[in-house]
Amino acid sequence: MLTSLELMAEEVQVWVASLDVTDERYNTLARVLPSEEKDRAASLTPIAARRFVVARGILRTLLSGFTGTSAEKLRFRYGNSGKPFLFDRDHIQFNITHSAELGLFAFAPDRSVGVDVENERPVRRLLDVAQRFMSDDELRSLVNTAPDERDAAFLRSWVVREARLKAEGKGVWSGSEHTNPGPNLTHKLFTPRPGYIAAVAAENSDWRLYTCAMKD
C-alpha cells in the first residue's frame, strides 16, 4: 500500500499500471470504492467492470498517497464531459485513461492535465474516423503517410488530440466532432510499455514529465 507521495511544482507524473490483477488485489482495490462507483461498475460488461474497479481503486490509492486522505474517503466531482476532480481540493489535478489491460494515471500540482493511451493495432475504417474527428491538416498528413505506417501515425495523432482535449476538460465524443484543443497546451508522446502509445498534455510548457511504474 502506498503511504506518502509527493508532487513537485512544474512536474507532471504519469503512473503506469496493469489492470490485469489477481483476485486478491482486485478485492483490495474494490473495498475502497464508494457505492456509486460500484453501481457504475455493475452496469458494465464483466471485463469492463473489472477494469473499471481496478482503475478506480488504483486512482484512489495514488490520490490517497498524494493527499494523505484515506482512499475510501476521497470525494469526486465531475466536469461537463465527465472528467473527475477532487471535491474541495484544487492543489492536485489528475486524469486517467486505459486501453486493453494498461492504465495510465496522470497528476500535476499546478495545472490541468490530460492523458490518453492506445494499444498498437490495426484501426478499422481509419480514414473515415480521421475525416470525422481530425483537422484538415491532420487528415492530409495521414493520407500522405505510407499505408503500412498509417495505423501507427493515426494512433499517435489520436492520443495527442485526446490528451489535449482532456486537459481542457473536453473529449472527442463530448461535443463538436471537430473540436480543437486550445493553443495554451503542450504535449509529450511516450511509450508506457511495448505495444502501446501514449500522450500527456498540460497547460503551458514549463513542466517536466516523470513516468512511474506500479508493481503488478
trRosetta pair geometry for C-beta under 8 A, 3 or more apart (Angstrom, degrees):
i j d omega theta_ij theta_ji phi_ij phi_ji
1 61 7.1 -127 -148 -149 72 113
2 5 6.2 5 171 -42 127 110
2 61 5.7 107 31 160 111 94
2 62 6.6 36 53 -100 160 46
2 64 7.1 133 83 81 100 95
2 65 3.9 -38 131 -75 120 134
3 65 6.5 68 79 -119 15 87
4 65 6.0 157 -130 -162 7 78
4 68 7.6 19 -111 -87 79 82
5 62 6.8 -8 11 -162 164 67
5 65 3.6 59 -2 135 109 112
5 66 4.9 -44 78 -72 108 63
6 66 7.6 146 -91 -124 18 69
7 11 6.0 -171 -171 81 73 117
7 13 6.3 -118 -111 -1 91 123
7 66 6.1 25 -17 -138 110 116
7 92 6.6 129 26 -115 155 99
7 107 5.9 -114 -92 130 135 113
7 108 7.0 151 -171 -152 137 22
7 109 4.2 158 116 -47 124 111
8 11 4.4 72 69 -5 83 142
8 109 7.2 -152 94 12 13 138
9 109 6.2 -84 -91 74 49 126
9 110 5.6 37 -136 -16 75 145
10 110 7.1 -22 -52 51 43 136
10 206 5.4 -67 -131 132 114 88
10 207 5.1 -157 -170 -107 60 59
10 208 6.4 56 136 6 86 85
11 108 7.0 180 92 -129 53 71
11 109 7.1 35 57 13 89 103
11 207 6.4 176 -82 -159 11 88
11 208 5.6 -24 -113 61 65 89
11 210 6.3 -3 -168 4 104 116
12 106 6.3 -4 -179 -167 102 100
12 107 7.2 160 -158 78 56 44
12 108 4.8 -25 -104 -83 76 103
12 111 8.0 -61 -76 67 101 109
12 113 5.7 152 -131 -119 116 134
12 200 6.0 163 139 143 142 138
12 202 5.3 -147 -74 -37 140 150
12 207 5.2 60 -16 156 100 130
12 208 7.1 -171 28 85 73 40
12 209 5.3 -25 72 -105 102 63
12 210 7.2 169 85 26 50 70
13 106 7.1 161 87 -151 50 49
13 107 4.9 -11 60 57 98 96
13 108 7.6 174 21 -73 67 52
13 210 5.0 -26 -108 73 70 100
13 211 7.7 144 -163 -98 57 24
13 212 6.0 5 -171 -1 105 118
14 104 5.6 -9 -173 -170 105 103
14 105 6.9 147 -158 73 54 44
14 106 4.8 -17 -100 -97 80 78
14 107 7.9 176 -80 18 37 67
14 115 6.1 143 -119 -114 116 146
14 190 7.8 154 61 60 152 141
14 192 7.4 -103 131 -101 125 113
14 198 7.6 150 172 134 155 143
14 200 5.5 -124 -66 -67 135 148
14 209 6.7 -1 2 -165 111 96
14 210 7.3 172 25 87 67 48
14 211 5.0 -25 71 -109 96 72
14 212 7.2 169 85 24 44 73
15 58 7.8 -161 113 160 130 115
15 62 6.0 -153 21 -108 162 147
15 104 7.2 152 77 -158 50 50
15 105 4.3 -17 58 61 101 103
15 106 7.9 -163 20 -72 68 32
15 107 7.6 30 -8 -1 102 108
15 211 7.8 150 -92 -163 23 56
15 212 4.8 -30 -105 74 71 100
15 213 7.7 148 -159 -99 62 14
15 214 5.7 52 177 -37 106 105
16 102 7.0 -18 -166 -168 88 103
16 103 7.7 152 -157 84 42 53
16 104 5.9 -14 -102 -104 65 75
16 192 4.5 171 -114 -170 134 113
16 193 6.6 155 175 -38 138 98
16 211 6.1 24 -19 -176 115 103
16 212 7.0 175 16 83 76 44
16 213 5.1 -30 65 -108 103 64
16 214 6.7 -162 82 13 47 80
17 58 5.4 -171 80 -151 165 158
17 102 7.6 146 80 -158 40 57
17 103 5.0 -23 69 67 89 100
17 104 7.9 166 25 -84 72 30
17 105 7.0 17 9 -2 114 113
17 213 7.7 143 -77 -164 53 52
17 214 4.0 -1 -94 47 98 130
17 216 7.7 148 -161 -94 68 58
18 21 6.8 145 105 -63 93 73
18 101 5.9 5 -158 146 80 99
18 102 6.5 -45 -109 -103 50 58
18 103 7.5 96 -171 20 5 86
18 214 7.8 -138 18 81 66 98
18 216 4.7 12 35 -112 132 101
19 50 7.8 123 158 121 101 83
19 51 4.6 42 160 -135 142 86
19 54 4.7 131 -152 94 79 139
19 55 6.0 -16 -109 -58 119 85
19 98 6.0 46 -39 -149 145 140
19 101 5.1 -149 54 -165 88 57
19 102 6.7 -138 1 -69 96 8
19 103 4.9 98 -56 -25 104 110
20 101 4.4 -1 -30 -160 108 129
20 216 7.7 -8 78 -152 79 116
21 25 3.9 -104 168 90 122 129
21 26 5.3 155 90 -56 111 77
21 29 7.4 80 75 -1 164 137
21 54 5.6 162 11 -125 126 131
21 216 7.1 -165 -104 -174 72 73
22 25 4.7 95 55 9 80 100
22 26 6.8 -137 98 -7 42 88
23 26 5.3 -52 -144 36 34 117
23 27 6.3 35 157 -20 66 103
24 27 6.0 -55 -151 34 28 109
24 28 6.6 30 151 -19 62 106
25 28 5.6 -54 -151 34 34 114
25 29 6.4 28 155 -14 67 106
25 54 7.8 42 124 -124 100 103
26 29 6.0 -61 -150 40 29 106
26 30 6.1 30 155 -23 67 110
26 50 6.7 -33 -135 -156 133 95
26 53 6.8 57 -162 106 88 124
26 54 6.2 -56 -115 -81 77 95
27 30 5.6 -51 -140 35 31 114
27 31 6.7 41 157 -32 61 100
28 31 6.1 -53 -161 18 29 114
28 32 8.0 17 151 -13 57 100
28 57 7.4 114 104 -180 66 142
29 32 6.5 -62 -166 28 40 104
29 33 7.6 44 144 -30 67 101
29 53 6.3 120 110 145 110 84
29 54 5.6 65 99 -123 162 48
29 56 7.7 126 164 80 106 66
29 57 2.6 86 -175 145 99 164
29 58 6.5 -16 -129 -43 131 61
29 61 7.2 -68 -118 -34 85 124
30 33 5.8 -49 -162 15 46 117
30 38 7.4 77 -167 -101 90 103
30 53 5.1 0 -95 -179 86 127
30 57 6.3 -53 -53 -73 33 136
31 72 7.4 -57 132 -77 70 125
32 57 5.6 116 52 -133 110 79
32 60 5.0 -178 129 103 129 145
32 61 7.0 135 44 -61 169 77
32 70 8.0 -146 -135 155 107 82
32 71 4.0 -12 -160 112 141 119
32 72 4.5 -127 -149 -68 65 79
33 37 4.3 -117 -170 86 107 124
33 38 5.3 130 115 -53 122 84
33 41 7.6 22 160 -13 164 135
33 53 6.4 -79 -36 -141 154 79
33 56 5.7 62 -102 112 111 126
33 57 6.3 -66 -48 -75 98 81
33 60 7.3 -166 -81 -10 58 153
33 72 7.7 -51 7 -116 12 79
34 37 5.4 92 58 12 70 100
34 38 7.2 -134 103 -2 36 92
34 72 7.1 130 -65 -163 73 73
35 38 5.5 -58 -147 40 36 112
35 39 6.1 40 153 -24 69 104
36 39 5.5 -48 -146 34 33 114
36 40 6.6 38 152 -21 63 101
37 40 5.5 -45 -148 32 37 114
37 41 6.6 40 151 -20 63 101
37 52 7.9 -167 -180 147 90 105
37 53 7.8 125 143 -110 103 63
37 56 5.4 175 -173 165 140 164
38 41 5.6 -51 -150 34 35 113
38 42 6.5 40 150 -26 64 103
38 53 7.7 45 -108 -106 64 105
39 42 5.5 -51 -151 30 34 116
39 43 7.1 33 152 -22 62 101
40 43 6.0 -57 -160 27 36 110
40 44 7.3 33 147 -23 63 105
40 52 7.0 -129 114 159 100 147
41 44 5.8 -59 -160 25 41 114
41 49 4.4 96 180 -154 83 86
41 52 4.9 -174 -106 89 89 126
41 53 5.1 46 -116 -60 152 93
41 56 8.0 -114 -62 19 117 140
42 49 6.8 70 -81 -130 22 134
44 48 4.1 -118 169 99 123 110
44 49 4.1 166 77 -67 107 77
44 52 6.0 125 18 -5 163 144
45 48 4.6 77 55 19 84 108
45 49 6.5 -152 84 -14 35 91
46 49 5.6 -56 -140 35 25 113
46 50 6.4 24 162 -19 63 104
47 50 6.0 -55 -151 33 29 108
47 51 6.5 21 155 -11 64 108
48 51 5.9 -60 -148 42 32 107
48 52 6.1 37 153 -24 67 107
49 52 5.6 -53 -146 34 29 114
49 53 6.4 29 156 -18 64 105
50 53 5.9 -55 -150 35 30 110
50 54 6.4 27 154 -16 65 108
51 54 5.7 -54 -144 39 33 110
51 55 6.0 32 158 -19 67 108
51 98 6.3 -180 168 125 120 157
51 101 7.5 -126 -108 -120 119 51
51 103 7.7 169 -172 -63 93 114
52 55 5.9 -57 -144 38 26 109
52 56 6.2 18 161 -11 64 110
53 56 6.1 -60 -143 42 25 104
53 57 6.0 26 157 -20 63 112
54 57 5.7 -59 -146 38 26 112
54 58 6.3 25 157 -17 64 107
54 103 7.3 -165 113 -23 100 149
55 58 5.9 -55 -147 37 29 108
55 59 6.3 32 153 -21 64 107
55 96 6.1 125 174 166 113 141
55 98 5.6 -97 -93 -39 139 142
55 103 4.8 -175 -110 -120 95 147
56 59 5.5 -49 -144 36 33 116
56 60 6.3 32 157 -17 65 105
57 60 5.9 -55 -147 37 29 108
57 61 6.3 32 152 -21 64 107
57 71 7.6 47 -157 166 59 143
58 61 5.5 -55 -147 35 32 114
58 62 6.3 29 156 -16 66 105
58 103 6.4 124 61 99 151 148
58 105 6.5 -140 124 -47 108 147
58 214 7.0 -149 -149 18 123 179
59 62 6.0 -59 -150 38 28 107
59 63 6.2 23 156 -14 65 110
59 94 7.4 131 -155 144 102 142
59 96 5.5 -55 -88 -69 127 145
59 105 5.8 -173 -99 -122 74 127
60 63 5.7 -55 -141 42 31 110
60 64 6.2 40 155 -26 64 105
60 71 3.8 90 143 -166 104 99
60 72 7.3 63 169 -66 143 37
60 74 5.6 -173 -138 40 90 136
61 64 5.7 -52 -151 31 28 115
61 65 6.8 29 150 -19 60 103
61 71 5.4 -10 -80 -97 47 141
62 65 5.6 -53 -156 32 35 113
62 66 6.6 27 151 -13 67 106
62 105 5.7 129 29 136 166 151
62 107 7.1 -146 146 -47 123 138
63 66 5.6 -56 -146 40 36 108
63 67 5.8 7 164 3 72 116
63 69 7.6 -29 132 63 90 99
63 71 7.1 114 68 -119 90 73
63 74 5.6 69 109 -113 133 162
63 86 6.9 167 -160 -83 134 123
63 92 7.3 148 -136 115 86 146
63 94 6.9 -82 -86 -26 105 166
64 67 6.4 -69 -131 51 24 92
64 68 7.5 99 -179 -78 56 1
64 69 6.0 -110 -125 81 66 57
64 70 6.0 11 -132 -156 122 21
64 71 4.1 -62 -47 -67 138 73
64 74 6.8 -113 -71 -39 78 126
66 92 5.7 110 137 -120 138 158
66 107 6.5 -153 -77 -163 158 153
67 74 7.3 115 55 -99 150 111
67 86 7.4 163 -76 -138 151 160
67 89 6.7 -12 -119 -152 133 159
67 92 6.7 -111 -70 12 97 151
69 73 5.5 -117 170 83 101 109
69 74 5.7 122 106 -75 124 80
70 73 4.7 71 68 11 90 110
70 74 7.7 -144 91 -27 47 79
71 74 6.2 -41 -161 2 35 114
74 86 6.6 -68 -166 -128 101 97
75 86 7.3 91 75 -163 57 61
75 87 3.9 -33 101 26 102 134
75 88 7.7 37 70 22 115 98
76 84 4.5 -30 -161 -158 130 111
76 85 6.7 129 -158 65 73 38
76 86 6.6 -60 -106 -104 58 36
76 87 6.3 -166 -121 -29 5 92
77 84 7.4 137 73 -154 35 60
77 85 5.3 -27 66 65 85 94
77 86 7.8 22 20 119 81 12
77 87 5.0 108 -24 -88 97 82
78 82 5.6 -20 -173 -141 121 37
78 83 6.7 145 -157 68 68 37
78 84 5.7 -37 -98 -96 75 57
78 85 7.3 170 -91 18 25 79
79 82 6.9 -40 68 34 72 16
79 83 4.4 2 34 52 119 93
79 84 7.9 -126 5 -60 82 14
79 85 6.8 81 -38 -17 91 112
79 169 4.4 -96 157 -161 166 116
80 169 7.0 77 39 149 84 110
80 174 7.3 120 118 175 88 131
81 169 5.9 147 32 159 115 64
81 170 5.4 134 -37 -139 160 28
81 171 4.6 161 -177 0 133 105
81 174 4.1 -7 -122 -129 105 168
81 175 7.8 -67 -90 -23 112 100
82 171 7.3 -6 43 -18 102 146
82 174 7.6 -149 12 -96 97 132
83 95 6.8 -33 -149 -112 107 93
83 166 6.5 146 -98 -160 125 78
83 169 4.9 -123 31 -133 146 68
83 171 7.8 176 -50 -47 97 107
84 94 7.5 -27 89 83 93 98
84 96 7.9 7 37 15 117 107
85 93 7.6 -33 -123 -126 89 66
86 89 3.9 -32 111 60 125 113
86 90 8.0 -150 70 -63 98 29
86 92 6.4 39 10 71 140 98
86 94 7.7 68 -28 19 98 115
89 92 6.2 -9 141 36 111 92
91 109 6.1 -10 166 -162 74 81
92 107 6.3 -18 -170 -162 101 100
92 108 7.5 152 -156 79 55 39
92 109 5.8 -33 -100 -112 64 58
93 107 7.1 147 82 -156 52 49
93 108 4.9 -18 63 64 102 89
93 109 7.6 179 19 -99 79 8
93 110 8.0 -90 9 43 113 14
93 111 6.4 -97 33 92 148 33
93 112 5.3 -137 -166 -113 157 38
93 113 5.2 137 115 13 112 94
94 105 6.9 -7 -169 -178 111 80
94 106 6.3 158 -155 87 58 58
94 107 4.8 -12 -101 -100 91 70
94 108 7.6 175 -77 21 47 64
94 113 6.8 -13 -119 64 20 117
95 105 7.9 172 86 -154 43 43
95 106 4.8 -7 57 58 86 108
95 113 5.3 -146 6 103 113 82
95 114 5.0 77 -30 -121 180 40
95 115 5.0 157 97 18 111 87
95 166 5.5 107 -155 146 147 122
95 167 7.4 -82 -34 -84 158 55
96 103 6.7 -8 -170 -173 102 101
96 104 6.9 163 -154 87 54 56
96 105 5.2 -8 -106 -106 88 69
96 106 7.3 -169 -78 20 39 73
96 115 7.2 -15 -125 63 13 115
97 103 7.3 165 89 -153 42 58
97 104 5.1 -6 60 56 88 100
97 115 5.1 -142 7 105 120 85
97 116 4.9 -177 -126 -117 168 40
97 117 5.2 148 112 16 118 86
97 162 7.7 101 -114 131 145 128
97 166 7.7 -86 -64 -73 117 176
97 198 7.8 153 82 -136 133 105
98 102 6.3 176 -151 92 74 48
98 103 4.2 -27 -96 -100 106 72
98 104 7.0 175 -83 16 52 66
98 117 6.9 -14 -133 60 19 117
99 102 5.9 -9 63 60 71 94
99 117 4.8 -137 7 108 115 88
99 118 5.0 161 -106 -123 166 31
99 119 4.8 -168 134 -18 116 81
99 196 6.7 149 72 -131 124 109
100 119 4.4 38 -8 -36 130 145
100 196 8.0 -132 40 -91 120 109
102 117 6.2 -98 104 131 113 149
102 119 7.1 136 25 -72 118 96
102 192 6.5 140 172 98 138 131
102 193 6.1 -150 -112 29 144 130
102 196 5.7 -51 56 -84 164 157
104 115 5.1 -127 117 143 122 136
104 116 7.9 111 60 -178 137 3
104 117 5.0 129 -4 -27 131 133
104 192 6.1 -115 -87 -88 115 161
104 198 5.9 126 -65 -138 162 146
104 200 8.0 -135 156 -75 136 103
105 115 7.7 159 -137 55 6 155
106 113 4.9 -143 131 139 119 128
106 114 7.2 57 68 139 152 7
106 115 3.9 153 -21 -32 135 133
106 200 5.4 159 -112 -131 142 119
107 113 7.0 139 -154 53 6 158
108 111 5.1 -52 136 60 141 75
108 112 7.5 41 64 113 134 5
108 113 4.3 141 1 -42 123 131
108 202 5.7 127 -71 -126 162 135
108 207 7.1 -18 -130 -142 125 148
111 202 5.1 84 109 180 125 103
111 203 4.1 -139 -166 44 119 107
111 204 6.6 -110 -118 27 153 101
111 207 6.9 -111 41 -62 144 143
112 167 5.1 115 125 -178 100 72
112 168 6.9 90 127 -86 149 31
112 169 7.2 -72 -155 -36 141 88
112 202 6.7 169 88 -144 51 64
112 203 5.4 79 44 -29 82 111
113 167 5.7 -49 -164 -116 15 90
113 200 6.7 -8 -171 -175 100 99
113 201 7.1 158 -156 85 52 51
113 202 4.7 -14 -104 -96 76 95
114 162 7.3 -154 154 133 120 60
114 163 4.5 147 112 -174 96 53
114 164 6.3 -175 69 -68 138 7
114 165 6.7 176 -176 71 167 43
114 166 3.0 142 -145 86 119 90
114 167 3.3 -104 -2 -45 109 66
114 168 7.3 -29 -37 7 141 54
114 200 7.1 165 87 -155 48 54
114 201 4.8 -8 59 58 96 97
114 202 7.5 180 22 -72 64 51
115 163 5.5 11 -121 -122 21 101
115 166 6.9 -79 29 88 36 144
115 198 6.8 5 -174 -178 92 110
115 199 7.2 -179 -146 92 53 49
115 200 4.6 -12 -102 -105 87 81
115 201 7.6 -174 -75 21 43 66
116 158 7.5 -121 131 128 141 75
116 159 4.3 -171 98 -149 107 72
116 160 7.9 -114 55 -30 123 14
116 162 3.7 83 -74 94 162 120
116 163 4.5 -124 10 -57 97 79
116 166 6.6 150 -51 3 99 140
116 198 6.6 177 92 -149 47 68
116 199 5.7 1 55 54 88 86
117 159 6.4 42 -99 -127 22 128
117 192 6.3 -28 -120 11 133 139
117 196 5.7 5 -175 -180 108 118
117 197 7.2 165 -151 86 62 40
117 198 4.0 -20 -100 -98 84 99
118 121 7.8 -116 159 23 97 94
118 155 4.8 -138 84 -156 142 109
118 158 6.4 42 -29 89 151 123
118 159 5.6 -131 1 -65 104 110
118 196 6.9 164 85 -153 37 71
118 197 5.8 -13 61 60 86 87
118 198 7.6 168 19 -82 57 55
119 195 6.0 0 -154 145 84 92
119 196 5.4 -47 -104 -98 54 78
120 151 7.5 97 -168 129 76 112
120 152 6.5 7 -139 -101 109 83
120 155 6.5 -170 -111 60 63 172
120 195 5.3 -129 31 -166 104 52
120 196 6.6 -139 -16 -86 83 23
120 197 6.2 85 -69 -13 91 100
121 151 7.1 -120 98 177 34 134
122 151 5.5 -86 -120 -105 43 148
123 126 4.2 88 95 -91 110 96
123 129 6.9 -99 160 38 119 144
123 151 5.1 164 3 -131 94 85
123 154 5.4 -92 20 91 160 147
123 155 6.9 -172 -54 -57 129 89
125 128 4.1 -33 168 39 103 123
125 129 5.8 109 107 -24 87 92
126 129 6.0 -62 -152 37 27 107
126 130 6.2 25 155 -18 66 111
126 142 7.7 -153 146 173 108 132
126 150 6.3 110 126 136 160 114
126 151 6.6 -112 -94 -97 147 64
126 154 5.3 -105 -159 -72 114 166
127 130 5.4 -52 -141 39 35 115
127 131 6.1 39 157 -23 66 104
127 139 7.8 84 -153 -151 76 94
127 142 7.2 169 -107 121 75 125
127 143 7.2 69 -122 -88 116 83
128 131 5.9 -53 -148 34 28 110
128 132 6.5 26 153 -20 61 108
129 132 5.7 -60 -152 35 31 112
129 133 6.3 -13 167 14 68 113
129 154 7.8 75 83 -168 117 132
130 133 6.8 -80 -138 52 23 83
130 134 4.7 -24 -167 19 69 130
130 138 7.0 -146 -166 122 100 100
130 139 5.2 138 143 -109 107 82
130 142 5.3 -104 -155 67 161 167
130 154 6.3 -97 -73 -126 117 108
130 157 7.8 43 -122 92 104 144
131 134 7.2 -35 -73 45 14 89
131 139 5.9 73 -93 -122 57 137
132 177 5.5 -72 164 172 79 139
133 161 7.4 117 143 134 111 159
133 172 5.7 12 -147 -159 133 115
133 177 5.5 -101 -98 175 60 87
133 178 7.0 178 -154 -90 32 51
134 138 3.8 -111 174 92 118 130
134 139 5.1 149 94 -55 114 81
134 142 7.2 75 90 -10 164 138
134 157 6.6 19 -115 146 135 133
134 161 7.1 -108 -106 -73 81 159
134 178 7.9 -17 85 -123 9 78
135 138 4.6 96 53 8 78 102
135 139 6.9 -145 93 -4 40 88
135 178 7.0 104 -89 -160 59 98
135 180 6.6 48 -71 -96 117 115
136 139 5.7 -57 -146 39 30 110
136 140 6.1 32 156 -22 66 107
137 140 5.7 -53 -145 35 29 112
137 141 6.4 30 155 -19 63 106
138 141 5.8 -56 -150 36 30 111
138 142 6.4 29 152 -20 64 107
138 157 5.6 126 -158 -162 116 139
138 161 7.8 28 -115 -66 163 130
139 142 5.6 -56 -149 36 32 112
139 143 6.4 33 155 -20 66 105
140 143 5.8 -53 -148 34 31 111
140 144 6.4 20 156 -10 63 111
141 144 5.9 -66 -150 43 29 106
141 145 6.7 43 149 -39 64 100
141 153 7.5 -146 130 171 96 129
141 157 7.8 152 85 -84 124 140
142 145 5.6 -44 -154 12 36 118
142 150 6.4 80 -172 -149 82 92
142 153 6.0 165 -118 116 74 121
142 154 6.0 62 -131 -82 126 81
142 157 6.9 -72 -72 0 112 160
145 149 5.3 -116 169 90 105 100
145 150 4.9 140 97 -95 116 71
145 153 4.6 -105 -133 15 169 168
146 149 4.6 62 67 21 93 107
146 150 7.0 -138 91 -42 43 81
147 150 5.4 -32 -145 -10 35 123
149 152 5.7 -60 -169 47 62 110
149 153 5.7 63 137 -26 84 110
150 153 5.5 -58 -143 40 33 112
150 154 6.1 37 158 -23 68 105
151 154 5.8 -56 -150 34 28 111
151 155 6.4 23 156 -15 64 107
152 155 5.9 -56 -147 38 31 109
152 156 6.4 34 154 -20 64 104
152 197 7.4 127 -154 -42 76 153
153 156 5.8 -52 -149 34 31 112
153 157 6.4 28 154 -15 64 108
154 157 5.8 -61 -152 40 30 110
154 158 6.0 31 152 -24 67 110
155 158 5.4 -51 -140 35 32 115
155 159 6.4 28 163 -16 66 103
155 197 5.3 108 128 55 115 137
156 159 6.4 -57 -147 35 26 102
156 160 6.5 24 156 -15 61 110
156 189 6.3 9 -150 -125 96 143
156 197 5.8 -79 -85 163 66 149
156 199 7.7 101 -162 -51 57 120
157 160 6.0 -61 -153 38 29 111
157 161 6.2 27 155 -19 66 110
158 161 5.8 -59 -148 37 29 109
158 162 6.2 23 158 -15 66 110
159 162 5.8 -54 -141 41 32 109
159 163 6.0 33 159 -21 66 108
159 189 7.3 103 90 -119 121 87
159 197 5.8 -161 0 117 152 92
159 198 5.8 -146 -177 -144 148 28
159 199 4.1 142 128 9 98 105
160 163 6.0 -57 -144 37 26 109
160 164 6.3 21 159 -15 63 110
160 187 5.4 119 -144 120 87 160
160 189 6.7 -42 -74 -75 102 98
160 199 4.5 -172 -85 -117 53 174
160 201 7.4 98 -160 -59 59 118
161 164 6.1 -61 -149 39 26 107
161 165 6.3 22 157 -14 64 110
161 172 6.8 65 125 -80 112 111
161 181 7.0 -177 -153 -12 57 118
162 165 5.8 -58 -145 40 30 108
162 166 6.0 27 158 -18 66 110
162 171 7.3 19 -144 -143 79 67
162 172 5.9 -48 -98 -27 83 114
162 199 7.5 128 62 61 83 114
163 166 5.8 -58 -144 40 27 110
163 167 6.5 36 154 -26 62 103
163 187 5.7 114 96 -131 128 123
163 198 7.9 97 -68 174 134 68
163 199 4.2 -133 -1 103 149 97
163 200 5.7 -146 -159 -121 139 18
163 201 4.1 135 132 -3 98 103
164 167 5.7 -47 -151 27 32 115
164 168 7.1 20 152 -7 60 105
164 181 3.6 -115 135 -6 111 178
164 182 8.0 -161 169 43 102 56
164 185 5.2 132 -141 110 93 152
164 187 5.8 -69 -67 -61 96 131
164 199 7.9 -30 -29 127 78 130
164 201 4.3 166 -86 -105 56 175
165 168 5.9 -67 -160 42 36 105
165 170 4.3 -87 -177 86 88 98
165 171 5.7 128 129 -101 124 23
165 172 6.3 138 55 -50 166 61
165 179 6.6 83 -119 109 123 116
165 181 5.0 -120 -71 -76 57 104
166 169 7.4 51 -168 -77 37 17
166 170 7.0 -112 -77 64 29 53
166 171 6.4 45 -82 -89 75 74
166 201 7.4 129 61 51 83 112
167 181 7.2 56 54 -150 102 132
167 185 5.6 124 91 -128 148 135
167 201 4.3 -103 -28 100 142 102
167 202 6.0 -158 -132 -97 134 32
167 203 6.9 176 168 -46 122 67
168 181 5.8 177 -7 -139 135 86
168 182 5.9 129 -91 9 138 105
168 185 7.4 -83 -50 -57 98 141
170 174 5.8 -162 -170 67 65 128
170 175 6.7 -56 -155 16 107 126
170 179 6.1 -136 164 142 145 148
170 181 7.3 -169 54 -98 130 77
171 174 4.0 85 56 -8 94 117
171 175 7.8 125 62 7 64 84
172 177 7.6 32 -180 -145 74 56
172 179 7.5 -168 -122 52 40 110
174 179 7.9 -31 69 11 78 161
175 179 5.3 70 83 -57 109 140
176 179 4.5 127 72 -55 91 84
181 185 6.0 -47 148 34 122 147
181 201 7.5 -17 178 158 162 164
182 185 6.1 107 81 -11 78 106
184 203 6.1 7 132 -148 96 80
184 204 6.6 -13 174 -66 85 53
185 201 5.1 27 173 177 122 112
185 202 6.8 163 -149 85 82 20
185 203 6.1 -59 -101 -101 67 40
185 204 7.9 -24 -112 -6 31 24
186 201 6.9 180 91 -146 33 72
186 202 6.8 -21 60 62 75 68
186 204 6.8 -34 4 118 107 27
186 205 4.4 87 -30 -100 150 76
186 207 7.6 171 65 41 118 99
187 199 5.3 16 177 179 120 112
187 200 6.6 169 -151 86 73 38
187 201 4.0 -32 -94 -92 93 87
187 202 7.9 138 -93 13 51 56
188 199 6.8 166 82 -151 40 67
188 200 5.7 -9 55 57 89 86
188 201 7.9 172 16 -81 59 47
188 209 5.1 -111 60 -31 159 153
189 197 7.0 -16 -165 -173 102 94
189 198 7.3 148 -156 85 55 46
189 199 5.1 -32 -97 -95 62 87
190 198 5.7 -28 69 71 75 94
190 199 7.5 139 19 -97 68 38
190 200 7.4 -6 18 5 113 99
190 209 7.1 -166 -36 137 144 150
190 211 6.6 -158 137 -55 156 141
191 194 7.1 33 166 -88 122 36
191 196 6.5 131 -159 80 66 71
191 197 6.4 -39 -102 -105 70 53
191 198 7.2 141 -111 22 20 88
192 196 5.3 -40 53 95 93 130
192 198 4.9 44 -22 0 109 141
192 211 6.7 -162 -118 -152 75 139
193 196 5.1 49 58 25 77 121
200 209 6.2 138 65 -119 135 124
202 207 5.3 -26 85 45 142 159
204 207 6.9 109 88 -16 90 99
